[in-house]
Amino acid sequence: MVTFVDPRGVPGAATLPYTLNDPLEPGAVIALMANGFPDSATFLDHIADAIGTRLPDVGFARFDKGNASRLADDAMLDDVAGTCTAVIAAYGH
């Protein structure tokens, strides 16, 4: 006889919605940092579409490290820090 076991655990704590400590104001710019894996930039485009639907007054700046094995260089980080309010970093395969 084969017994199938559901591997999902039962949550021990209540689910709480995530809220930003500092809500994004209209005109805020979110940096989308792709790490260079295939489709990481495409994935972030989908994230931008989803966020843009809910926050139409927020802009996006796209950055791509180009290679997942190296760090973002200082110039890119300075650009992000100087022009963006928040950052979403992502990878893809």
Backbone as a chain_set.jsonl record, in Angstrom:
{"seq": "MVTFVDPRGVPGAATLPYTLNDPLEPGAVIALMANGFPDSATFLDHIADAIGTRLPDVGFARFDKGNASRLADDAMLDDVAGTCTAVIAAYGH", "coords": {"N": [[0.847, -1.181, 0.0], [0.504, 2.238, -0.778], [1.189, 5.292, 0.731], [0.298, 8.606, 0.563], [1.69, 11.662, 1.465], [1.001, 14.901, 2.433], [3.224, 17.457, 1.961], [3.093, 20.028, 2.89], [3.227, 22.214, 5.609], [1.309, 23.164, 8.509], [0.504, 26.458, 9.102], [1.822, 28.122, 11.939], [1.455, 30.618, 12.916], [-0.512, 33.591, 12.599], [-1.235, 34.984, 9.377], [0.115, 37.979, 8.33], [-0.409, 41.011, 6.622], [2.078, 42.579, 4.562], [3.339, 45.778, 5.069], [4.678, 48.834, 3.96], [7.076, 50.767, 5.735], [7.35, 53.356, 5.041], [5.256, 54.657, 2.984], [5.071, 54.683, -0.61], [5.244, 57.666, -2.355], [3.354, 59.577, -4.804], [5.086, 59.819, -7.872], [7.355, 58.599, -6.978], [10.228, 56.535, -7.62], [10.94, 53.294, -8.564], [13.631, 51.154, -8.513], [14.481, 48.562, -10.686], [16.306, 45.842, -10.449], [17.954, 43.711, -12.354], [19.718, 40.633, -12.384], [21.198, 39.479, -14.385], [20.82, 36.81, -15.07], [19.214, 34.676, -17.476], [16.147, 35.969, -18.594], [15.717, 37.496, -16.284], [15.384, 40.283, -16.442], [13.061, 40.392, -17.973], [11.257, 39.156, -16.239], [11.189, 41.126, -14.23], [9.985, 43.16, -15.684], [7.382, 42.209, -15.803], [6.772, 42.348, -13.089], [6.869, 45.13, -12.769], [4.669, 45.83, -14.369], [2.573, 44.738, -12.83], [2.819, 46.154, -10.412], [2.537, 48.754, -11.384], [-0.12, 48.759, -12.135], [-1.428, 48.861, -9.713], [-0.248, 51.05, -8.496], [-0.283, 53.633, -10.151], [1.039, 56.106, -10.287], [3.688, 55.752, -9.812], [7.046, 55.506, -10.887], [9.508, 53.658, -12.859], [12.854, 52.515, -12.935], [15.178, 50.839, -14.826], [17.714, 48.474, -14.276], [20.53, 46.445, -15.029], [22.725, 44.021, -14.112], [24.037, 42.356, -15.844], [25.621, 40.123, -15.529], [25.345, 37.427, -13.509], [27.246, 36.562, -11.73], [28.782, 38.614, -10.773], [29.207, 41.557, -8.73], [27.071, 44.45, -8.492], [28.331, 47.392, -9.959], [30.015, 50.308, -8.55], [29.207, 52.699, -9.815], [26.694, 52.061, -10.867], [25.298, 51.482, -8.499], [25.459, 53.99, -7.253], [23.904, 55.46, -9.032], [21.387, 54.216, -8.697], [20.958, 54.777, -5.946], [20.886, 57.557, -6.035], [18.724, 58.225, -7.633], [16.459, 56.704, -7.139], [13.68, 55.57, -5.134], [13.059, 53.145, -4.013], [14.08, 49.671, -4.245], [13.849, 46.764, -6.239], [15.213, 43.72, -6.413], [16.011, 41.014, -8.532], [16.136, 37.683, -9.905], [16.436, 35.367, -12.634], [15.755, 32.412, -14.555]], "CA": [[0.0, 0.0, 0.0], [1.243, 3.485, -0.874], [0.575, 6.384, 1.472], [0.731, 9.915, 0.109], [1.74, 12.618, 2.566], [1.048, 16.294, 1.998], [4.416, 18.024, 2.592], [2.877, 21.387, 3.39], [2.959, 22.317, 7.036], [0.21, 24.023, 8.936], [1.095, 27.669, 9.689], [1.662, 28.249, 13.38], [1.163, 32.01, 13.252], [-1.441, 34.245, 11.685], [-0.632, 35.694, 8.257], [-0.042, 39.432, 8.434], [-0.015, 41.673, 5.37], [3.276, 43.414, 4.616], [3.137, 47.185, 4.762], [5.915, 49.609, 3.984], [7.178, 51.748, 6.814], [7.252, 54.667, 4.412], [4.546, 54.407, 1.726], [5.584, 55.38, -1.783], [4.496, 58.859, -2.75], [3.288, 59.75, -6.257], [6.354, 60.286, -8.428], [8.455, 57.759, -6.514], [10.828, 55.704, -8.66], [11.394, 51.999, -8.076], [14.68, 50.538, -9.318], [14.307, 47.14, -10.972], [17.687, 45.395, -10.619], [18.098, 42.355, -12.88], [21.067, 40.188, -12.065], [21.903, 38.95, -15.542], [20.347, 35.492, -15.469], [18.216, 34.78, -18.54], [14.772, 36.351, -18.253], [15.553, 38.275, -15.05], [14.826, 41.592, -16.801], [11.678, 40.15, -18.401], [10.48, 38.932, -15.017], [10.989, 42.42, -13.578], [8.993, 43.895, -16.469], [6.066, 41.742, -15.335], [6.59, 42.934, -11.749], [6.544, 46.544, -12.979], [3.284, 45.905, -14.851], [1.674, 44.462, -11.706], [2.884, 47.284, -9.472], [2.002, 49.921, -12.073], [-1.583, 48.677, -12.11], [-1.895, 49.271, -8.378], [0.341, 52.348, -8.166], [-0.019, 54.22, -11.467], [1.853, 57.318, -10.206], [5.057, 55.364, -9.489], [7.857, 55.234, -12.068], [10.456, 52.562, -12.754], [14.16, 52.639, -13.583], [15.666, 49.471, -15.006], [19.153, 48.25, -14.187], [20.867, 45.042, -15.282], [24.14, 43.76, -13.859], [24.573, 41.711, -17.017], [26.301, 38.874, -15.185], [24.905, 37.072, -12.159], [28.365, 36.206, -10.854], [29.532, 39.771, -10.277], [28.462, 42.559, -7.973], [26.762, 45.703, -9.179], [29.47, 48.301, -9.764], [29.737, 51.51, -7.754], [28.477, 53.695, -10.605], [25.287, 51.638, -10.92], [24.724, 51.66, -7.161], [25.296, 55.432, -7.043], [22.76, 55.868, -9.844], [20.196, 53.732, -8.003], [20.789, 55.524, -4.695], [20.621, 58.961, -6.308], [17.527, 58.483, -8.435], [15.341, 55.805, -6.843], [13.116, 55.558, -3.799], [13.046, 51.761, -3.559], [14.731, 48.746, -5.172], [13.453, 45.36, -6.298], [16.266, 42.931, -7.056], [15.446, 39.726, -8.906], [16.903, 36.831, -10.794], [15.59, 34.498, -13.453], [16.422, 31.271, -15.208]], "C": [[0.89, 1.241, 0.0], [0.475, 4.554, -0.114], [1.155, 7.698, 0.956], [0.624, 10.891, 1.274], [1.849, 14.018, 1.977], [2.225, 16.966, 2.706], [4.237, 19.433, 3.156], [2.557, 21.359, 4.876], [1.768, 23.211, 7.307], [0.842, 25.253, 9.583], [0.804, 27.76, 11.181], [1.306, 29.661, 13.816], [0.197, 32.578, 12.218], [-0.667, 34.947, 10.568], [-0.931, 37.178, 8.4], [0.362, 40.075, 7.121], [1.227, 42.53, 5.592], [2.897, 44.844, 4.281], [4.483, 47.891, 4.847], [5.909, 50.545, 5.177], [6.98, 53.157, 6.277], [6.574, 54.484, 3.057], [5.124, 55.224, 0.574], [4.663, 56.526, -2.16], [4.367, 58.885, -4.278], [4.596, 60.351, -6.772], [7.56, 59.498, -7.954], [8.955, 56.9, -7.674], [11.356, 54.425, -8.013], [12.455, 51.471, -9.036], [14.365, 49.057, -9.474], [15.69, 46.617, -11.349], [17.716, 43.936, -11.059], [19.54, 41.912, -12.66], [21.818, 39.575, -13.232], [21.547, 37.527, -15.907], [19.335, 35.674, -16.606], [16.823, 35.061, -17.971], [14.618, 37.122, -16.954], [14.96, 39.649, -15.352], [13.369, 41.456, -17.235], [10.771, 39.926, -17.203], [10.192, 40.263, -14.32], [10.028, 43.307, -14.366], [7.577, 43.491, -16.054], [5.757, 42.287, -13.931], [6.195, 44.405, -11.882], [5.108, 46.712, -13.466], [2.295, 45.707, -13.703], [1.655, 45.628, -10.722], [2.258, 48.522, -10.105], [0.487, 49.937, -12.121], [-2.131, 49.186, -10.781], [-1.403, 50.654, -7.983], [0.704, 53.082, -9.46], [0.866, 55.467, -11.442], [3.308, 57.025, -9.841], [5.786, 55.052, -10.79], [8.847, 54.108, -11.811], [11.74, 52.916, -13.494], [14.742, 51.235, -13.65], [17.188, 49.435, -15.009], [19.411, 46.769, -14.405], [22.365, 44.871, -15.07], [24.803, 43.079, -15.042], [25.248, 40.378, -16.764], [25.99, 38.55, -13.731], [26.057, 36.803, -11.204], [29.165, 37.409, -10.362], [28.61, 40.741, -9.553], [28.112, 43.741, -8.868], [27.907, 46.671, -8.916], [29.035, 49.57, -9.035], [28.932, 52.548, -8.529], [26.99, 53.343, -10.678], [24.615, 51.851, -9.567], [24.518, 53.131, -6.836], [24.097, 55.959, -7.816], [21.451, 55.455, -9.177], [19.928, 54.579, -6.759], [20.397, 56.976, -4.949], [19.307, 59.244, -7.004], [16.294, 57.687, -8.021], [14.946, 55.839, -5.37], [13.176, 54.17, -3.174], [13.705, 50.894, -4.626], [14.074, 47.374, -5.084], [14.557, 44.646, -7.065], [15.704, 41.542, -7.35], [16.406, 38.958, -9.794], [15.942, 35.971, -11.588], [16.408, 33.365, -14.015], [15.655, 30.887, -16.432]], "O": [[1.905, 1.287, 0.695], [-0.734, 4.708, -0.287], [2.373, 7.871, 0.921], [-0.387, 10.943, 1.974], [2.695, 14.277, 1.122], [2.231, 17.042, 3.935], [5.129, 19.961, 3.821], [1.722, 20.578, 5.334], [1.291, 23.923, 6.424], [1.635, 25.116, 10.515], [-0.315, 27.508, 11.627], [0.901, 29.877, 14.959], [0.115, 32.084, 11.093], [0.434, 35.448, 10.796], [-2.082, 37.58, 8.57], [1.393, 39.71, 6.557], [1.41, 43.125, 6.654], [2.199, 45.084, 3.297], [5.314, 47.579, 5.701], [4.862, 51.052, 5.578], [6.498, 54.04, 6.986], [7.25, 54.183, 2.073], [5.611, 56.337, 0.778], [3.448, 56.357, -2.266], [5.183, 58.28, -4.974], [5.141, 61.278, -6.174], [8.666, 59.693, -8.457], [8.201, 56.58, -8.593], [12.117, 54.468, -7.046], [12.206, 51.354, -10.236], [14.022, 48.381, -8.503], [16.194, 46.908, -12.435], [17.526, 43.032, -10.246], [20.466, 42.719, -12.741], [22.976, 39.187, -13.076], [21.941, 37.066, -16.978], [18.675, 36.709, -16.689], [16.399, 34.452, -16.989], [13.488, 37.387, -16.543], [14.118, 40.134, -14.596], [12.539, 42.302, -16.907], [9.655, 40.442, -17.152], [9.07, 40.496, -13.871], [9.325, 44.126, -13.774], [6.685, 44.334, -15.966], [4.616, 42.641, -13.634], [5.293, 44.873, -11.188], [4.406, 47.625, -13.032], [1.296, 46.422, -13.61], [0.592, 46.036, -10.256], [1.529, 49.257, -9.44], [-0.126, 51.005, -12.146], [-3.164, 49.853, -10.735], [-2.066, 51.355, -7.219], [1.878, 53.142, -9.825], [1.396, 55.853, -12.484], [4.078, 57.951, -9.586], [5.23, 54.418, -11.687], [9.004, 53.659, -10.675], [11.706, 53.543, -14.553], [14.791, 50.528, -12.644], [17.851, 50.249, -15.652], [18.602, 45.931, -14.009], [23.175, 45.493, -15.758], [26.013, 43.21, -15.229], [25.428, 39.587, -17.689], [26.333, 39.315, -12.83], [25.864, 36.814, -9.989], [30.127, 37.243, -9.613], [27.395, 40.736, -9.748], [28.776, 43.996, -9.873], [28.399, 46.767, -7.792], [27.845, 49.863, -8.92], [28.065, 53.209, -7.957], [26.132, 54.219, -10.564], [23.491, 52.347, -9.501], [23.519, 53.493, -6.214], [23.356, 56.806, -7.318], [20.513, 56.249, -9.099], [18.807, 55.041, -6.545], [19.654, 57.563, -4.162], [18.819, 60.374, -6.975], [15.195, 57.963, -8.502], [15.766, 56.099, -4.489], [13.325, 54.031, -1.96], [13.871, 51.321, -5.769], [13.779, 46.884, -3.994], [14.801, 44.942, -8.234], [15.003, 40.962, -6.52], [17.353, 39.512, -10.352], [14.764, 35.863, -11.245], [17.637, 33.382, -13.944], [16.039, 29.951, -17.133]]}, "num_chains": 1, "name": "protein.A"}
